[in-house]
Amino acid sequence: MPSDLPARPRPARWDQLTTEIAHSIRAHDAVLDAELVCLDADGRSNFYSLLFRRDWPFFYAFDVLSIEGEGVQDQPLLERKRILRRLMPRIDSRLLFVDHLKARGCDLFRAACDRDLEGIVTKWSRGPYQRDSITTSWIKIIETRIRAPSP
């Protein structure tokens, strides 16, 4: 049935990147939790390069939800990270593993602020992967700066 509504825009796709990841990951079927990131010359994330497709992004994987069709969401984060590490390619790839830091969150946050980054995401190391909108095992901590107007 034809519609008078305008066609919905197609979401941005990274076909080449998904093909590279599919060939480099050490599994036939895996669902990862990750972030697409373009980096500037200083190694900092650059959202606008990603948004306007000015650069080729990296796929930073920090969690795994299923492997070979078997869900692992109920396992603790640290176990899921061990599984994820085993999936990472042994060759240079745009798929990169995001390791975790134990008990150094304040130092990491200060370093993020010093580099003028947006913030950090923390996850409960013993927590399962939460998908509902009520419960969560992670939080995003951002720096808020209030700047006085210039004279």
C-alpha positions in Angstrom: 0.0 0.0 0.0 1.6 3.3 -1.1 2.2 5.9 1.6 2.1 9.7 1.4 4.9 9.8 4.0 8.4 10.6 2.7 10.9 7.7 2.6 12.8 7.3 5.8 16.5 8.1 5.5 18.7 5.0 5.4 21.0 4.7 8.4 24.7 5.3 7.8 26.4 2.0 6.9 30.0 1.0 7.0 29.9 -2.0 4.7 33.7 -2.2 4.2 34.3 -2.0 8.0 31.7 -4.7 8.8 33.4 -7.0 6.2 36.8 -6.3 7.7 35.5 -7.1 11.2 33.7 -10.3 10.0 37.0 -11.5 8.5 39.2 -10.6 11.4 37.1 -11.7 14.4 37.8 -15.2 15.6 34.2 -16.5 15.5 31.6 -17.3 12.9 28.8 -15.5 14.9 29.2 -13.0 17.7 27.3 -10.0 19.0 29.6 -7.3 20.4 28.9 -4.1 22.3 31.3 -1.6 20.9 31.8 2.0 19.8 32.7 3.4 16.4 35.4 6.0 16.8 37.4 8.2 14.5 40.7 9.5 16.0 42.4 12.8 15.5 46.1 13.3 15.2 46.5 13.2 19.0 44.7 9.9 19.3 41.5 11.5 20.8 38.1 10.6 19.6 36.7 13.0 17.0 32.9 12.7 16.8 32.6 15.1 13.8 35.0 13.0 11.7 32.7 10.0 12.3 29.5 12.0 11.8 30.5 13.4 8.5 32.6 10.4 7.4 35.8 12.3 7.1 37.9 9.4 8.3 38.0 5.6 8.5 36.8 4.6 12.0 37.9 2.0 14.5 35.5 -0.4 16.1 36.3 -0.5 19.9 34.8 -3.6 21.4 34.2 -3.6 25.2 31.7 -6.4 25.7 30.2 -9.5 24.1 26.6 -10.5 24.3 26.6 -13.8 22.4 29.1 -16.1 20.7 28.1 -18.8 18.2 24.4 -18.3 19.0 24.9 -18.7 22.8 24.0 -15.8 25.0 26.5 -14.8 27.6 24.7 -11.7 29.0 24.1 -13.4 32.3 27.8 -13.9 33.0 29.7 -11.3 34.9 31.5 -8.6 32.9 35.0 -9.9 33.6 34.1 -13.3 32.2 32.5 -11.7 29.2 35.7 -9.7 28.7 37.8 -12.9 28.8 35.5 -14.4 26.1 35.8 -11.2 24.1 39.6 -11.1 24.3 39.7 -14.7 22.8 37.7 -13.4 19.8 40.0 -10.5 19.0 42.1 -10.8 15.8 45.8 -11.7 16.0 46.4 -9.4 13.0 46.2 -5.6 12.6 42.5 -4.7 12.3 40.1 -1.9 12.9 38.5 -4.2 15.5 40.2 -3.3 18.8 39.7 -4.6 22.4 38.9 -2.2 25.2 40.5 -3.5 28.4 39.3 -2.7 31.8 41.0 -1.0 34.7 40.5 -2.2 38.3 40.1 0.3 41.1 41.6 3.2 39.1 38.4 4.9 37.9 39.2 8.3 39.6 42.6 8.4 38.0 41.2 7.5 34.6 38.5 10.2 35.0 41.1 12.8 35.9 43.2 11.8 32.9 40.1 12.0 30.6 39.4 15.5 32.0 43.0 16.6 31.5 42.8 15.6 27.9 39.5 17.5 27.5 37.6 14.2 26.7 33.9 14.0 27.4 34.1 11.4 30.2 34.3 7.7 30.9 31.9 4.8 31.1 32.1 2.4 34.1 30.6 -1.0 34.4 30.1 -3.2 37.4 32.7 -6.0 37.1 30.4 -8.7 38.5 27.3 -7.5 36.8 25.4 -9.2 34.0 24.6 -7.3 30.8 21.4 -5.4 31.5 19.2 -4.6 28.5 16.0 -3.3 30.1 15.4 0.4 30.7 15.0 0.0 34.5 18.2 -1.7 35.6 21.8 -1.0 34.6 25.2 -2.2 35.4 27.0 0.8 33.9 27.1 4.5 34.2 28.6 7.3 32.1 30.6 9.9 34.1 31.1 13.2 32.3 32.9 16.3 33.2 30.8 19.4 33.5 32.6 22.8 33.2 30.9 26.1 33.8 32.8 28.8 32.1 32.4 32.5 32.8 31.7 34.6 29.7 34.6 36.5 28.4 34.6 40.2 29.2 
